[in-house]
Amino acid sequence: MKLFEKIKLDKDVSSQHLYIQLYKALKGFIVEGKLKKGDRLPPIRKLSEMLEVNNVTVVSSYRMLEEEKLVYKKIGSGTYVAFDLHNNEGFDHGPKTSLIEQGHIQLEKNTINFASATPSTDLFPVDDFKEVLNEVLDRDKGSAFGYQESQGYYPLRLALKEYIDNYNIITDINNIQIISGAQQGIDIIAKGLLNYGDYVMIEGPSYRGAMAVFESRGAKIIDIPLEKDGLNLQDLEKKIIAYQPKFLYMMPNFQNPTGISYSLEKKKKILEIAEKYHLLIVEDDYLSDLNFYNNENITLKSLDHKDLVIYIKSFSKILMPGLRLGFLVVPRLVYGEVLLAKHTTDISTSGLLQRALELYLKKGTWQQHIRYMGTQYMERFEAMVRSIKEYMPQEVEYTLPKGGVNFWFKLPKGLSSKELYEMTVKQKIVFAPGHLFFLNNKETSYFRLSTAAVNVDEIKYGIKELSDMINVFMRKENHHSTQTNEYTPIL
Ligand SMILES: Cc1ncc(COP(=O)(O)O)c(C=O)c1O
């Protein structure tokens, strides 16, 4: 009880409600790790006596914590903390749509996770990275912990310039900006270029994390429907004229969530349109390396002779997301704004990790790793393709991607993928319902399955089980309608 004695409530009538003050104090204990997963909260009467408040105040604050899944009630036993600061892989309760809507899922043990497009941790080159980290510390000593220049550690930028030379992205080293992950790249581009009320264009559907950034800047977002080979060009041109957007955000290779790769012809046409209307393009290249069968994954940036494309490259999917490392290639036109936005955001990306990545790239371990990731992802990809062909009910529409980790499906007759999710999560299979990727966030029939976080056995078993569940789901009565048909079918 000692901890709880520290709670000070302001009982002045003009202050915040007591139950909210109490909720905040308790939440603070949980978030700071002072209360750990499994700890029991004091019985309601005891706490109310101690704090000299009404029972209802304590009950209401516990209820607020429960609604956030920070605590849970055991009938007849009390209220327990469900969240562990140091191991937040799991709340004590299973995944809920509300969490997935925020871009997170909390997994129960043994859940087959088709929802996450993040690689499983067993693929990470931990030992190799430990070696380069130690080497950097021995070599650079304290300098590894000093402020790094905002644009990025020069030798790393040099190594990255050489790396993208191989992909025909020819740029000056001064146009490379190191970022703490692609998400930060999107954020600083928005910070540097957008004013409140500006228009931004995205693909429909698109990556939720980017939409959230643009919304946070007060931008108005316009989506352009995707077709099998990329954006609908008529719609794109019409909307450029109508809205004069600041930029178009897109993923031309293995698009998230649809897995679509644009045809070379469309990539070229989009660049022509960009030139005609002086439109900036933000190319999010989060995955083009996972091309298994052909060379159709060339980047827009490598075709960009007019310097209109801001290129974002992430190392999260192909190396380790926790490194928070990526880089931008910034056109001259917006160089000042974007570099300033990075500086005002966090001064620089971790110098230690930049140095370690530079050494990792230089040593050639990187080439081995990328080959290893390629084979691992390809095995998963092929297992997925085989399982889909074998088990997925015929009524479900899809077009298979040519690489990457994302597969996009459509349920028949406007059935809701959110409703399907609510059913499968109980059987410990999760995926990403399609509404997460659309602007209006309305329930849709679309859903995304990712192969990044599942192994081959899980894929085989999971797709069979999921297909069986879809069969049951399709035959169930009393479905509610999704009204998704306003979107052009994209696959
Ligand atoms: C399309 C896309 N862009 C950016 C990101 C964020 O990547 P990072 O971890 O590099 O910030 C993700 C993460 O899933 C993504 O799917």
The ligand as an SDF file (V2000), in Angstrom:
LIG
                    3D

 16 16  0  0  0  0  0  0  0  0999 V2000
    4.8800    1.5340  -46.2470 C   0  0  0  0  0  0  0  0  0  0  0  0
    5.6050    1.7630  -44.9800 C   0  0  0  0  0  0  0  0  0  0  0  0
    6.3130    2.8810  -44.8200 N   0  0  0  0  0  0  0  0  0  0  0  0
    6.9760    3.1250  -43.6860 C   0  0  0  0  0  0  0  0  0  0  0  0
    6.9400    2.2540  -42.6300 C   0  0  0  0  0  0  0  0  0  0  0  0
    7.6720    2.5900  -41.3720 C   0  0  0  0  0  0  0  0  0  0  0  0
    8.9280    2.0250  -41.4310 O   0  0  0  0  0  0  0  0  0  0  0  0
   10.0930    2.3570  -40.4330 P   0  0  0  0  0  0  0  0  0  0  0  0
   10.1670    1.2380  -39.4570 O   0  0  0  0  0  0  0  0  0  0  0  0
   11.3180    2.4360  -41.2980 O   0  0  0  0  0  0  0  0  0  0  0  0
    9.7940    3.6670  -39.7780 O   0  0  0  0  0  0  0  0  0  0  0  0
    6.2080    1.0670  -42.7500 C   0  0  0  0  0  0  0  0  0  0  0  0
    6.1520    0.1320  -41.6350 C   0  0  0  0  0  0  0  0  0  0  0  0
    5.4590   -0.8370  -41.6530 O   0  0  0  0  0  0  0  0  0  0  0  0
    5.5270    0.8160  -43.9520 C   0  0  0  0  0  0  0  0  0  0  0  0
    4.8090   -0.3030  -44.1260 O   0  0  0  0  0  0  0  0  0  0  0  0
  1  2  1  0
  2  3  1  0
  2 15  2  0
  3  4  2  0
  4  5  1  0
  5  6  1  0
  5 12  2  0
  6  7  1  0
  7  8  1  0
  8  9  2  0
  8 10  1  0
  8 11  1  0
 12 13  1  0
 12 15  1  0
 13 14  2  0
 15 16  1  0
M  END
$$$$
